[in-house]
């Protein structure tokens, strides 16, 4: 019970800032609970064995040779197998609820490139808002992400804005089409609980809905060269009015400003 309580009440994760985060955190709490229960159980067994089977004063001979305990072998084979199977099925369910199994529609592909390029797009996390309970009838904000050694560039087709920071309005779904100019990179925002590889010549899609205003680090989580550790950016989640002010200030098309 102690391990279960620790797993459910001790939070080691950063704040939740996207619609995916609470769903992901469910899986983390389950894994943390299982790990804590195993750790406490094994540690308790080791301490018990050290005390119970310690050498007695004056005892010089070896201990009794024990072997061939079939029930014990079945137990330590069956229990890990059941735990691993449960984790696999539950992880699949979490991935599905985050939208990972949702087929990508043509509208998610940001059709500024040829059909040949579009046909090679890989799906990342899909439209999570449909399965996480964070519903939204607002149209997705399309953003094109280019990764290179050692920076991220964000292009907003609406307004033709190019920025070194990712600006998004809180509560609005975002659909990012990502591609690398050189090697494999990874787009990771810990507060969003999202990570997606960015692959040269193989565009990937990442959809999310930010839920909490703030500034959060964007980290490259794939070793991409000697300055990999410095490949960082920031995602700025703003109130819709603040985002619109930023958009109006940077948009090149005057007709899109409101």
GROMACS elastic network, one bead per residue, 0.5 to 0.9 nm:
[ bonds ]
;  ai    aj funct       b0    kb
    1     4     6  0.50707   500
    1     5     6  0.61418   500
    1     6     6  0.86204   500
    1    37     6  0.80224   500
    2     5     6  0.51339   500
    2     6     6  0.61874   500
    2     7     6  0.85803   500
    2    36     6  0.85569   500
    2    37     6  0.76239   500
    2    40     6  0.84168   500
    3     6     6  0.51417   500
    3     7     6  0.60886   500
    3     8     6  0.86445   500
    3    32     6  0.87788   500
    3    33     6  0.60011   500
    3    34     6  0.76886   500
    3    35     6  0.81926   500
    3    38     6  0.80918   500
    3    39     6  0.83226   500
    3    40     6  0.67727   500
    3    41     6  0.87468   500
    4     7     6  0.51263   500
    4     8     6  0.62286   500
    4     9     6  0.85826   500
    4    30     6  0.87972   500
    4    32     6  0.86020   500
    4    33     6  0.50903   500
    4    34     6  0.75146   500
    4    36     6  0.73012   500
    4    37     6  0.65483   500
    5     8     6  0.52698   500
    5     9     6  0.59601   500
    5    10     6  0.80669   500
    5    33     6  0.76805   500
    6     9     6  0.53013   500
    6    10     6  0.53894   500
    6    11     6  0.88468   500
    6    32     6  0.83007   500
    6    33     6  0.68758   500
    6    36     6  0.73128   500
    6    37     6  0.89363   500
    7    10     6  0.59795   500
    7    11     6  0.80674   500
    7    28     6  0.87607   500
    7    29     6  0.56396   500
    7    30     6  0.70938   500
    7    31     6  0.79821   500
    7    32     6  0.50682   500
    7    34     6  0.76365   500
    7    35     6  0.82342   500
    7    36     6  0.65487   500
    7    37     6  0.83893   500
    8    11     6  0.78093   500
    8    29     6  0.57174   500
    8    30     6  0.77144   500
    8    32     6  0.79575   500
    8    33     6  0.66259   500
    9    29     6  0.85151   500
   10    29     6  0.87830   500
   11    14     6  0.83049   500
   11    29     6  0.83232   500
   13    16     6  0.83678   500
   13    25     6  0.81705   500
   13    28     6  0.89401   500
   13   190     6  0.83900   500
   13   191     6  0.81875   500
   14    17     6  0.89631   500
   14   190     6  0.70597   500
   14   191     6  0.57725   500
   15    21     6  0.86161   500
   15   190     6  0.87180   500
   15   191     6  0.57219   500
   15   192     6  0.85425   500
   16    19     6  0.82069   500
   16    20     6  0.85146   500
   16    21     6  0.53622   500
   16    22     6  0.67863   500
   16    25     6  0.87177   500
   16   190     6  0.88572   500
   16   191     6  0.54840   500
   16   192     6  0.64816   500
   16   193     6  0.79655   500
   16   211     6  0.80694   500
   16   212     6  0.76527   500
   17    20     6  0.83925   500
   17    21     6  0.66765   500
   17    22     6  0.89944   500
   17   191     6  0.54090   500
   17   192     6  0.53329   500
   17   193     6  0.84411   500
   17   209     6  0.86822   500
   17   210     6  0.58137   500
   17   211     6  0.51822   500
   17   213     6  0.77375   500
   17   214     6  0.85060   500
   17   216     6  0.88386   500
   17   237     6  0.89614   500
   18    21     6  0.54072   500
   18    22     6  0.80186   500
   18   171     6  0.87568   500
   18   191     6  0.72672   500
   18   193     6  0.76734   500
   18   194     6  0.89311   500
   18   208     6  0.68767   500
   18   209     6  0.55059   500
   18   212     6  0.70100   500
   19    22     6  0.68353   500
   19    23     6  0.78527   500
   19    98     6  0.85663   500
   19   128     6  0.70823   500
   19   129     6  0.64209   500
   19   132     6  0.66016   500
   19   133     6  0.81291   500
   19   134     6  0.60339   500
   19   171     6  0.88689   500
   19   192     6  0.77614   500
   19   208     6  0.69821   500
   19   209     6  0.55201   500
   19   210     6  0.64058   500
   19   211     6  0.63152   500
   20    23     6  0.55269   500
   20    24     6  0.62727   500
   20    25     6  0.86937   500
   20    97     6  0.86095   500
   20    98     6  0.58742   500
   20    99     6  0.89198   500
   20   128     6  0.64575   500
   20   129     6  0.77938   500
   20   132     6  0.68133   500
   20   134     6  0.88739   500
   20   192     6  0.66830   500
   20   193     6  0.66823   500
   20   194     6  0.77114   500
   20   208     6  0.72099   500
   20   209     6  0.77202   500
   20   210     6  0.88275   500
   21    24     6  0.51676   500
   21    25     6  0.60377   500
   21    26     6  0.87568   500
   21    98     6  0.89923   500
   21   191     6  0.73130   500
   21   192     6  0.56462   500
   21   193     6  0.53328   500
   21   194     6  0.81237   500
   22    25     6  0.50198   500
   22    26     6  0.64309   500
   22   132     6  0.82715   500
   22   193     6  0.88733   500
   23    26     6  0.53464   500
   23    27     6  0.71379   500
   23    94     6  0.66447   500
   23    95     6  0.88634   500
   23    97     6  0.74516   500
   23    98     6  0.69914   500
   23   132     6  0.68157   500
   24    27     6  0.54271   500
   24    28     6  0.64834   500
   24    29     6  0.88944   500
   24    94     6  0.68244   500
   24    95     6  0.82774   500
   24    98     6  0.78414   500
   24   193     6  0.67154   500
   25    29     6  0.60769   500
   25    30     6  0.85644   500
   25   193     6  0.83388   500
   26    29     6  0.53029   500
   26    30     6  0.64056   500
   26    31     6  0.88000   500
   26    94     6  0.82696   500
   27    30     6  0.51429   500
   27    31     6  0.61883   500
   27    32     6  0.84635   500
   27    87     6  0.87101   500
   27    90     6  0.76202   500
   27    91     6  0.68760   500
   27    94     6  0.70467   500
   28    31     6  0.51372   500
   28    32     6  0.58890   500
   28    33     6  0.83901   500
   29    32     6  0.50059   500
   29    33     6  0.59366   500
   29    34     6  0.85507   500
   30    33     6  0.51187   500
   30    34     6  0.62415   500
   30    35     6  0.85883   500
   30    87     6  0.85887   500
   31    34     6  0.51597   500
   31    35     6  0.60555   500
   31    36     6  0.84893   500
   31    87     6  0.77715   500
   32    35     6  0.50563   500
   32    36     6  0.59615   500
   32    37     6  0.84940   500
   33    36     6  0.51323   500
   33    37     6  0.60861   500
   33    38     6  0.85718   500
   34    37     6  0.52152   500
   34    38     6  0.62056   500
   34    39     6  0.85737   500
   34    83     6  0.85390   500
   35    38     6  0.51871   500
   35    39     6  0.60509   500
   35    40     6  0.86103   500
   36    39     6  0.50086   500
   36    40     6  0.60496   500
   36    41     6  0.83500   500
   37    40     6  0.52962   500
   37    41     6  0.59462   500
   37    42     6  0.84791   500
   38    41     6  0.50654   500
   38    42     6  0.59238   500
   38    43     6  0.82851   500
   39    42     6  0.53349   500
   39    43     6  0.59213   500
   39    44     6  0.83802   500
   40    43     6  0.51369   500
   40    44     6  0.59407   500
   40    45     6  0.85238   500
   41    44     6  0.51431   500
   41    45     6  0.61802   500
   41    46     6  0.86712   500
   42    45     6  0.50172   500
   42    46     6  0.61371   500
   42    47     6  0.86368   500
   43    46     6  0.51085   500
   43    47     6  0.62119   500
   43    48     6  0.85423   500
   44    47     6  0.51886   500
   44    48     6  0.60454   500
   44    49     6  0.85278   500
   45    48     6  0.50510   500
   45    49     6  0.60454   500
   45    50     6  0.85720   500
   46    49     6  0.51035   500
   46    50     6  0.61603   500
   46    51     6  0.87312   500
   47    50     6  0.51073   500
   47    51     6  0.63902   500
   47    52     6  0.85513   500
   48    51     6  0.52836   500
   48    52     6  0.58209   500
   48    53     6  0.81712   500
   49    52     6  0.50626   500
   49    53     6  0.54658   500
   49    54     6  0.74658   500
   50    53     6  0.58079   500
   50    54     6  0.55416   500
   51    54     6  0.54737   500
   53    56     6  0.84838   500
   55    58     6  0.83625   500
   55    59     6  0.63738   500
   55    60     6  0.83828   500
   55    63     6  0.87754   500
   56    59     6  0.53994   500
   56    60     6  0.87506   500
   57    60     6  0.86712   500
   59    62     6  0.84690   500
   62    65     6  0.83827   500
   66    69     6  0.81472   500
   68    72     6  0.88853   500
   68    73     6  0.84463   500
   69    72     6  0.55158   500
   69    73     6  0.64043   500
   69    74     6  0.88950   500
   70    73     6  0.51114   500
   70    74     6  0.62126   500
   70    75     6  0.85829   500
   71    74     6  0.51451   500
   71    75     6  0.61318   500
   71    76     6  0.88003   500
   72    75     6  0.50033   500
   72    76     6  0.62665   500
   72    77     6  0.85493   500
   73    76     6  0.53713   500
   73    77     6  0.61564   500
   73    78     6  0.85079   500
   74    77     6  0.51859   500
   74    78     6  0.58659   500
   74    79     6  0.84187   500
   75    78     6  0.52448   500
   75    79     6  0.59723   500
   75    80     6  0.86623   500
   76    79     6  0.56834   500
   76    80     6  0.66347   500
   76    81     6  0.87429   500
   77    80     6  0.59341   500
   77    81     6  0.63508   500
   77    82     6  0.88901   500
   78    81     6  0.51137   500
   78    82     6  0.61509   500
   78    83     6  0.86379   500
   79    82     6  0.52456   500
   79    83     6  0.62166   500
   79    84     6  0.86613   500
   80    83     6  0.50204   500
   80    84     6  0.60094   500
   80    85     6  0.84560   500
   81    84     6  0.52447   500
   81    85     6  0.61004   500
   81    86     6  0.85560   500
   82    85     6  0.51292   500
   82    86     6  0.60756   500
   82    87     6  0.85955   500
   83    86     6  0.51350   500
   83    87     6  0.61603   500
   83    88     6  0.86050   500
   84    87     6  0.51138   500
   84    88     6  0.61225   500
   84    89     6  0.87103   500
   85    88     6  0.51191   500
   85    89     6  0.62645   500
   85    90     6  0.85381   500
   86    89     6  0.52991   500
   86    90     6  0.60080   500
   86    91     6  0.83897   500
   87    90     6  0.51355   500
   87    91     6  0.58384   500
   87    92     6  0.84706   500
   88    91     6  0.51811   500
   88    92     6  0.62307   500
   88    93     6  0.87291   500
   89    92     6  0.51870   500
   89    93     6  0.63565   500
   89    94     6  0.88096   500
   90    93     6  0.50440   500
   90    94     6  0.62630   500
   90    95     6  0.86596   500
   91    94     6  0.50526   500
   91    95     6  0.61344   500
   91    96     6  0.85455   500
   92    95     6  0.50874   500
   92    96     6  0.61418   500
   92    97     6  0.86215   500
   93    96     6  0.50704   500
   93    97     6  0.61644   500
   93    98     6  0.86274   500
   94    97     6  0.50318   500
   94    98     6  0.61785   500
   94    99     6  0.87231   500
   94   100     6  0.87847   500
   95    98     6  0.50876   500
   95    99     6  0.64926   500
   95   100     6  0.53073   500
   95   101     6  0.71937   500
   95   125     6  0.81631   500
   96    99     6  0.51034   500
   96   100     6  0.51365   500
   96   101     6  0.51479   500
   96   102     6  0.73840   500
   96   125     6  0.89817   500
   96   126     6  0.89157   500
   96   128     6  0.86743   500
   96   131     6  0.81415   500
   97   100     6  0.73427   500
   97   101     6  0.82356   500
   97   128     6  0.67421   500
   97   129     6  0.89965   500
   97   130     6  0.83457   500
   97   131     6  0.50905   500
   97   132     6  0.61961   500
   98   101     6  0.82719   500
   98   102     6  0.89152   500
   98   125     6  0.66717   500
   98   126     6  0.70466   500
   98   127     6  0.74787   500
   98   129     6  0.78428   500
   98   130     6  0.86313   500
   98   131     6  0.65559   500
   98   132     6  0.66291   500
   99   102     6  0.51995   500
   99   103     6  0.86893   500
   99   124     6  0.86108   500
   99   125     6  0.54635   500
   99   127     6  0.52324   500
   99   129     6  0.79666   500
   99   130     6  0.77405   500
   99   131     6  0.68207   500
   99   132     6  0.85867   500
   99   207     6  0.86884   500
  100   103     6  0.83024   500
  100   123     6  0.77425   500
  100   124     6  0.63673   500
  100   126     6  0.51440   500
  100   127     6  0.80668   500
  100   128     6  0.78632   500
  101   123     6  0.87204   500
  101   124     6  0.89111   500
  101   125     6  0.78181   500
  101   126     6  0.70669   500
  102   123     6  0.85597   500
  102   125     6  0.80093   500
  102   126     6  0.54753   500
  102   127     6  0.70296   500
  102   128     6  0.86278   500
  103   123     6  0.75818   500
  103   126     6  0.73405   500
  104   107     6  0.80493   500
  104   108     6  0.63018   500
  104   109     6  0.78928   500
  104   122     6  0.87559   500
  104   123     6  0.64729   500
  104   124     6  0.89428   500
  104   126     6  0.68380   500
  104   127     6  0.84754   500
  104   205     6  0.83778   500
  105   108     6  0.54664   500
  105   109     6  0.73256   500
  106   109     6  0.54905   500
  106   110     6  0.78651   500
  106   111     6  0.77637   500
  106   118     6  0.85595   500
  107   110     6  0.64047   500
  107   111     6  0.74588   500
  108   111     6  0.82516   500
  108   140     6  0.86341   500
  108   142     6  0.79560   500
  108   175     6  0.65631   500
  108   176     6  0.82173   500
  108   177     6  0.79633   500
  108   205     6  0.75608   500
  108   207     6  0.86690   500
  109   112     6  0.84179   500
  109   118     6  0.66701   500
  109   121     6  0.76003   500
  109   142     6  0.89119   500
  109   175     6  0.85691   500
  109   176     6  0.86005   500
  109   177     6  0.66546   500
  109   204     6  0.89260   500
  109   205     6  0.74106   500
  110   113     6  0.77650   500
  110   118     6  0.86333   500
  110   142     6  0.68762   500
  110   143     6  0.82243   500
  110   144     6  0.79692   500
  110   157     6  0.87349   500
  110   175     6  0.87161   500
  110   176     6  0.85667   500
  110   177     6  0.69595   500
  111   114     6  0.73442   500
  111   115     6  0.79702   500
  111   118     6  0.73647   500
  112   157     6  0.88598   500
  113   116     6  0.81228   500
  113   117     6  0.63791   500
  113   118     6  0.69244   500
  114   117     6  0.54568   500
  114   118     6  0.64463   500
  114   119     6  0.88376   500
  115   119     6  0.60664   500
  115   120     6  0.89036   500
  116   119     6  0.53906   500
  116   120     6  0.70897   500
  117   120     6  0.55905   500
  117   121     6  0.70746   500
  117   201     6  0.84194   500
  117   202     6  0.80985   500
  117   203     6  0.79958   500
  118   121     6  0.54240   500
  118   203     6  0.79924   500
  119   122     6  0.86814   500
  120   201     6  0.85538   500
  120   202     6  0.61484   500
  120   203     6  0.69622   500
  120   204     6  0.87664   500
  121   177     6  0.87721   500
  121   202     6  0.60722   500
  121   204     6  0.54850   500
  121   205     6  0.73336   500
  122   202     6  0.70626   500
  122   203     6  0.62271   500
  122   205     6  0.65427   500
  123   126     6  0.70676   500
  123   203     6  0.87131   500
  123   204     6  0.57246   500
  123   205     6  0.52645   500
  123   206     6  0.73467   500
  124   195     6  0.88090   500
  124   196     6  0.64268   500
  124   197     6  0.83915   500
  124   204     6  0.62171   500
  124   205     6  0.51344   500
  124   206     6  0.51336   500
  124   207     6  0.76413   500
  125   128     6  0.72075   500
  125   194     6  0.80630   500
  125   195     6  0.87681   500
  125   196     6  0.79457   500
  125   205     6  0.72427   500
  125   206     6  0.53466   500
  125   207     6  0.59436   500
  125   208     6  0.78073   500
  126   129     6  0.88310   500
  126   175     6  0.88783   500
  126   205     6  0.78038   500
  126   206     6  0.66473   500
  126   207     6  0.55358   500
  126   208     6  0.78312   500
  127   130     6  0.61546   500
  127   131     6  0.78934   500
  127   173     6  0.82203   500
  127   175     6  0.85145   500
  127   206     6  0.86403   500
  127   207     6  0.57735   500
  127   208     6  0.68673   500
  127   209     6  0.86921   500
  128   131     6  0.55593   500
  128   132     6  0.60260   500
  128   133     6  0.87316   500
  128   134     6  0.81672   500
  128   207     6  0.72366   500
  128   208     6  0.65209   500
  128   209     6  0.77848   500
  129   132     6  0.53553   500
  129   133     6  0.63417   500
  129   135     6  0.53274   500
  129   136     6  0.69340   500
  129   173     6  0.77472   500
  129   208     6  0.75541   500
  129   209     6  0.68973   500
  130   133     6  0.65886   500
  130   134     6  0.70100   500
  130   135     6  0.60270   500
  130   136     6  0.81112   500
  131   134     6  0.76534   500
  131   135     6  0.82724   500
  132   135     6  0.77859   500
  134   171     6  0.88447   500
  134   209     6  0.83118   500
  136   139     6  0.82731   500
  136   171     6  0.76921   500
  136   172     6  0.72965   500
  136   173     6  0.74715   500
  136   209     6  0.89633   500
  137   172     6  0.88674   500
  138   141     6  0.88991   500
  138   171     6  0.87065   500
  138   172     6  0.63087   500
  138   173     6  0.71278   500
  139   172     6  0.75527   500
  139   173     6  0.70063   500
  139   174     6  0.86292   500
  140   172     6  0.66469   500
  140   174     6  0.50786   500
  140   175     6  0.60111   500
  140   207     6  0.86705   500
  140   209     6  0.89580   500
  141   156     6  0.85347   500
  141   158     6  0.86657   500
  141   168     6  0.81394   500
  141   172     6  0.72077   500
  141   173     6  0.62670   500
  141   175     6  0.59037   500
  141   176     6  0.81832   500
  142   155     6  0.89252   500
  142   156     6  0.67550   500
  142   157     6  0.70491   500
  142   158     6  0.78254   500
  142   174     6  0.62076   500
  142   175     6  0.50013   500
  142   176     6  0.59671   500
  142   177     6  0.77173   500
  143   154     6  0.66245   500
  143   155     6  0.57718   500
  143   157     6  0.67813   500
  143   158     6  0.86284   500
  143   166     6  0.89558   500
  143   174     6  0.73945   500
  143   175     6  0.62467   500
  143   177     6  0.63604   500
  143   178     6  0.85090   500
  144   153     6  0.82339   500
  144   154     6  0.57963   500
  144   156     6  0.64563   500
  144   157     6  0.75786   500
  144   175     6  0.84990   500
  144   176     6  0.55854   500
  144   178     6  0.59241   500
  144   179     6  0.81542   500
  145   152     6  0.68424   500
  145   153     6  0.57606   500
  145   155     6  0.63342   500
  145   156     6  0.89797   500
  145   176     6  0.65496   500
  145   177     6  0.59638   500
  145   179     6  0.63871   500
  145   180     6  0.83242   500
  145   198     6  0.88391   500
  146   151     6  0.83936   500
  146   152     6  0.57986   500
  146   153     6  0.51344   500
  146   154     6  0.65261   500
  146   155     6  0.80382   500
  146   177     6  0.85832   500
  146   178     6  0.59310   500
  146   179     6  0.52605   500
  146   180     6  0.55854   500
  146   181     6  0.69479   500
  146   198     6  0.83123   500
  147   150     6  0.75084   500
  147   151     6  0.60124   500
  147   153     6  0.64549   500
  147   154     6  0.89303   500
  147   178     6  0.75783   500
  147   179     6  0.63326   500
  147   181     6  0.62378   500
  147   182     6  0.79750   500
  147   183     6  0.86646   500
  147   184     6  0.85780   500
  147   185     6  0.67528   500
  147   186     6  0.84867   500
  147   187     6  0.86069   500
  147   198     6  0.69583   500
  147   199     6  0.86570   500
  147   200     6  0.88493   500
  148   151     6  0.54524   500
  148   152     6  0.64832   500
  148   153     6  0.82898   500
  148   179     6  0.89781   500
  148   180     6  0.58805   500
  148   181     6  0.53279   500
  148   182     6  0.59893   500
  148   183     6  0.74209   500
  148   184     6  0.88456   500
  148   185     6  0.77894   500
  148   224     6  0.89633   500
  149   152     6  0.85416   500
  149   181     6  0.82021   500
  149   182     6  0.71768   500
  149   183     6  0.78437   500
  149   185     6  0.86706   500
  149   224     6  0.71581   500
  149   225     6  0.73184   500
  149   227     6  0.78188   500
  149   228     6  0.77629   500
  149   231     6  0.75785   500
  150   220     6  0.88833   500
  150   224     6  0.80812   500
  150   225     6  0.82047   500
  150   227     6  0.67005   500
  150   228     6  0.66579   500
  150   230     6  0.72626   500
  150   232     6  0.80566   500
  151   164     6  0.79312   500
  151   220     6  0.87537   500
  151   230     6  0.85093   500
  151   231     6  0.53909   500
  151   232     6  0.66460   500
  151   233     6  0.73633   500
  152   163     6  0.88381   500
  152   164     6  0.64037   500
  152   165     6  0.80478   500
  152   187     6  0.87579   500
  152   218     6  0.88050   500
  152   220     6  0.88794   500
  152   231     6  0.77415   500
  152   232     6  0.75068   500
  152   233     6  0.67504   500
  153   162     6  0.68449   500
  153   163     6  0.59711   500
  153   164     6  0.50841   500
  153   165     6  0.74382   500
  153   166     6  0.83211   500
  153   233     6  0.89963   500
  154   161     6  0.79256   500
  154   162     6  0.55909   500
  154   163     6  0.51893   500
  154   164     6  0.61885   500
  154   165     6  0.69203   500
  154   166     6  0.62530   500
  154   167     6  0.88933   500
  155   158     6  0.88526   500
  155   160     6  0.67567   500
  155   161     6  0.55217   500
  155   163     6  0.64999   500
  155   164     6  0.89921   500
  155   166     6  0.89943   500
  156   159     6  0.62297   500
  156   160     6  0.53793   500
  156   162     6  0.64698   500
  156   163     6  0.83656   500
  156   251     6  0.88182   500
  157   161     6  0.69123   500
  157   162     6  0.89502   500
  158   161     6  0.75085   500
  158   251     6  0.78990   500
  158   253     6  0.82566   500
  158   256     6  0.75163   500
  159   247     6  0.75602   500
  159   248     6  0.84596   500
  159   250     6  0.76871   500
  159   252     6  0.55025   500
  159   253     6  0.53587   500
  159   254     6  0.81539   500
  159   255     6  0.89242   500
  159   256     6  0.65094   500
  159   257     6  0.81979   500
  160   250     6  0.86381   500
  160   251     6  0.62496   500
  160   252     6  0.60134   500
  160   253     6  0.72329   500
  161   247     6  0.81447   500
  161   250     6  0.63006   500
  161   251     6  0.56787   500
  161   252     6  0.69278   500
  162   165     6  0.89175   500
  162   250     6  0.86286   500
  163   166     6  0.69140   500
  163   167     6  0.84793   500
  164   233     6  0.70177   500
  164   234     6  0.81475   500
  165   233     6  0.60739   500
  165   234     6  0.53297   500
  165   235     6  0.60099   500
  165   236     6  0.72057   500
  166   218     6  0.87514   500
  166   233     6  0.78577   500
  166   234     6  0.62109   500
  166   236     6  0.59513   500
  166   237     6  0.83203   500
  167   234     6  0.84659   500
  167   235     6  0.58604   500
  167   237     6  0.60989   500
  167   238     6  0.72989   500
  167   243     6  0.70672   500
  167   246     6  0.82530   500
  167   247     6  0.87971   500
  168   171     6  0.89996   500
  168   172     6  0.77521   500
  168   173     6  0.89725   500
  168   174     6  0.75823   500
  168   210     6  0.77022   500
  168   235     6  0.74539   500
  168   236     6  0.62950   500
  168   237     6  0.51111   500
  168   238     6  0.62862   500
  168   239     6  0.86303   500
  168   240     6  0.83950   500
  168   243     6  0.66315   500
  169   172     6  0.59120   500
  169   173     6  0.86514   500
  169   174     6  0.88901   500
  169   210     6  0.74385   500
  169   211     6  0.89226   500
  169   213     6  0.81293   500
  169   236     6  0.83423   500
  169   237     6  0.55881   500
  169   239     6  0.55867   500
  169   240     6  0.50033   500
  169   241     6  0.82989   500
  169   242     6  0.79683   500
  169   243     6  0.55934   500
  169   244     6  0.82584   500
  170   173     6  0.85261   500
  170   209     6  0.75116   500
  170   210     6  0.52498   500
  170   211     6  0.54130   500
  170   212     6  0.63184   500
  170   213     6  0.61527   500
  170   237     6  0.57258   500
  170   238     6  0.56774   500
  170   239     6  0.56096   500
  170   240     6  0.65050   500
  170   243     6  0.87524   500
  171   209     6  0.60388   500
  171   210     6  0.56478   500
  171   211     6  0.53604   500
  171   212     6  0.80710   500
  171   239     6  0.85666   500
  171   240     6  0.84009   500
  172   208     6  0.86426   500
  172   209     6  0.57757   500
  172   210     6  0.68662   500
  172   211     6  0.83727   500
  172   240     6  0.86057   500
  173   207     6  0.71269   500
  173   208     6  0.57487   500
  173   210     6  0.72242   500
  174   206     6  0.81978   500
  174   207     6  0.55500   500
  174   208     6  0.53842   500
  174   209     6  0.59236   500
  174   210     6  0.80583   500
  175   205     6  0.70543   500
  175   206     6  0.59867   500
  175   208     6  0.67676   500
  175   209     6  0.88632   500
  176   204     6  0.82209   500
  176   205     6  0.56471   500
  176   206     6  0.51641   500
  176   207     6  0.61034   500
  176   208     6  0.85414   500
  177   203     6  0.65888   500
  177   204     6  0.58840   500
  177   206     6  0.66929   500
  177   207     6  0.88030   500
  178   187     6  0.88498   500
  178   197     6  0.85804   500
  178   198     6  0.58970   500
  178   199     6  0.78812   500
  178   202     6  0.86654   500
  178   203     6  0.54503   500
  178   204     6  0.52219   500
  178   205     6  0.61425   500
  178   206     6  0.76690   500
  179   185     6  0.89705   500
  179   197     6  0.89436   500
  179   198     6  0.53235   500
  179   199     6  0.56145   500
  179   200     6  0.58859   500
  179   201     6  0.68583   500
  179   202     6  0.65595   500
  179   204     6  0.66044   500
  180   183     6  0.64714   500
  180   184     6  0.66554   500
  180   185     6  0.69974   500
  180   198     6  0.56080   500
  180   199     6  0.51878   500
  180   201     6  0.70569   500
  180   202     6  0.80770   500
  180   203     6  0.78755   500
  181   184     6  0.88204   500
  181   199     6  0.82693   500
  181   200     6  0.57040   500
  181   201     6  0.78481   500
  182   185     6  0.87810   500
  182   199     6  0.82982   500
  182   200     6  0.58629   500
  182   201     6  0.88730   500
  183   198     6  0.84662   500
  183   199     6  0.68458   500
  183   200     6  0.60058   500
  183   224     6  0.63868   500
  183   225     6  0.86513   500
  184   197     6  0.68872   500
  184   198     6  0.57406   500
  184   200     6  0.63391   500
  184   222     6  0.68852   500
  184   223     6  0.80546   500
  184   224     6  0.64790   500
  185   196     6  0.86427   500
  185   197     6  0.58345   500
  185   199     6  0.65858   500
  185   200     6  0.86963   500
  185   220     6  0.60594   500
  185   221     6  0.69377   500
  185   222     6  0.50919   500
  185   223     6  0.71884   500
  185   224     6  0.60865   500
  186   195     6  0.66814   500
  186   196     6  0.54801   500
  186   198     6  0.52586   500
  186   199     6  0.82624   500
  186   219     6  0.76301   500
  186   222     6  0.51864   500
  186   223     6  0.86297   500
  186   224     6  0.89583   500
  187   194     6  0.79734   500
  187   195     6  0.54981   500
  187   196     6  0.52858   500
  187   197     6  0.62423   500
  187   198     6  0.68107   500
  187   218     6  0.67168   500
  187   219     6  0.61817   500
  187   220     6  0.53961   500
  187   221     6  0.66830   500
  187   222     6  0.84753   500
  188   192     6  0.82552   500
  188   193     6  0.78369   500
  188   194     6  0.58271   500
  188   196     6  0.66324   500
  188   197     6  0.86749   500
  188   217     6  0.83097   500
  188   218     6  0.56763   500
  188   219     6  0.51096   500
  188   220     6  0.61295   500
  188   221     6  0.62574   500
  189   192     6  0.53668   500
  189   193     6  0.63267   500
  189   194     6  0.58085   500
  189   195     6  0.66797   500
  189   216     6  0.70519   500
  189   217     6  0.61316   500
  189   218     6  0.50229   500
  189   219     6  0.63961   500
  189   234     6  0.89124   500
  189   235     6  0.82125   500
  190   194     6  0.66174   500
  190   195     6  0.80294   500
  190   216     6  0.81478   500
  190   217     6  0.76711   500
  190   218     6  0.79888   500
  190   219     6  0.83741   500
  191   194     6  0.79747   500
  191   216     6  0.69112   500
  191   217     6  0.82984   500
  192   195     6  0.86177   500
  192   208     6  0.81437   500
  192   209     6  0.87925   500
  192   210     6  0.74912   500
  192   216     6  0.87774   500
  194   206     6  0.85692   500
  194   208     6  0.83591   500
  195   206     6  0.86220   500
  195   221     6  0.79111   500
  196   204     6  0.78999   500
  196   205     6  0.82713   500
  196   206     6  0.69420   500
  196   221     6  0.88760   500
  197   204     6  0.74802   500
  197   221     6  0.83901   500
  197   222     6  0.76991   500
  198   202     6  0.79127   500
  198   203     6  0.70999   500
  198   204     6  0.64880   500
  199   202     6  0.52906   500
  199   203     6  0.63923   500
  199   204     6  0.73211   500
  200   203     6  0.73632   500
  210   213     6  0.78200   500
  210   237     6  0.68824   500
  211   237     6  0.82386   500
  212   237     6  0.69334   500
  212   238     6  0.82843   500
  213   236     6  0.75166   500
  213   238     6  0.51646   500
  213   239     6  0.66825   500
  214   235     6  0.82319   500
  214   236     6  0.59817   500
  214   237     6  0.52163   500
  214   238     6  0.67433   500
  215   234     6  0.64596   500
  215   235     6  0.57763   500
  215   237     6  0.62849   500
  215   238     6  0.86413   500
  216   233     6  0.86580   500
  216   234     6  0.56094   500
  216   235     6  0.52752   500
  216   236     6  0.65556   500
  216   237     6  0.80424   500
  217   232     6  0.69652   500
  217   233     6  0.60098   500
  217   235     6  0.62775   500
  217   236     6  0.88858   500
  218   231     6  0.85858   500
  218   232     6  0.54959   500
  218   234     6  0.51220   500
  218   235     6  0.63581   500
  219   229     6  0.85050   500
  219   230     6  0.86287   500
  219   231     6  0.65563   500
  219   233     6  0.66753   500
  219   234     6  0.84090   500
  220   223     6  0.77618   500
  220   224     6  0.82281   500
  220   228     6  0.71388   500
  220   229     6  0.77649   500
  220   230     6  0.85696   500
  220   231     6  0.58617   500
  220   232     6  0.63700   500
  220   233     6  0.88439   500
  221   224     6  0.87051   500
  221   228     6  0.84985   500
  221   229     6  0.88608   500
  222   228     6  0.78904   500
  223   226     6  0.84993   500
  223   228     6  0.59494   500
  223   229     6  0.82794   500
  224   227     6  0.77667   500
  224   228     6  0.54464   500
  224   229     6  0.89895   500
  224   231     6  0.89826   500
  225   228     6  0.52809   500
  225   229     6  0.87599   500
  226   229     6  0.79080   500
  227   230     6  0.54889   500
  227   231     6  0.67975   500
  228   231     6  0.53070   500
  228   232     6  0.86553   500
  229   232     6  0.77515   500
  237   243     6  0.81346   500
  238   241     6  0.78952   500
  238   242     6  0.58401   500
  238   243     6  0.55782   500
  239   242     6  0.52542   500
  239   243     6  0.61486   500
  239   244     6  0.86090   500
  240   243     6  0.50516   500
  240   244     6  0.60807   500
  240   245     6  0.86097   500
  241   244     6  0.50480   500
  241   245     6  0.62249   500
  241   246     6  0.87290   500
  242   245     6  0.50627   500
  242   246     6  0.63545   500
  242   247     6  0.86175   500
  243   246     6  0.50787   500
  243   247     6  0.60682   500
  243   248     6  0.85758   500
  244   248     6  0.59819   500
  244   249     6  0.84404   500
  244   257     6  0.81826   500
  244   258     6  0.76337   500
  245   248     6  0.51843   500
  245   249     6  0.61876   500
  245   250     6  0.87785   500
  245   258     6  0.87566   500
  246   249     6  0.51565   500
  246   250     6  0.63603   500
  246   251     6  0.84771   500
  247   250     6  0.53147   500
  247   251     6  0.56427   500
  247   257     6  0.74788   500
  248   251     6  0.54443   500
  248   252     6  0.86009   500
  248   254     6  0.81892   500
  248   256     6  0.79325   500
  248   257     6  0.51041   500
  248   258     6  0.69879   500
  249   252     6  0.87525   500
  249   257     6  0.85390   500
  251   254     6  0.69830   500
  251   256     6  0.75277   500
  251   257     6  0.71636   500
  252   255     6  0.89606   500
  252   256     6  0.85582   500
  253   256     6  0.57626   500
  253   257     6  0.73634   500
  254   257     6  0.55284   500
  254   258     6  0.88638   500
  255   258     6  0.80869   500
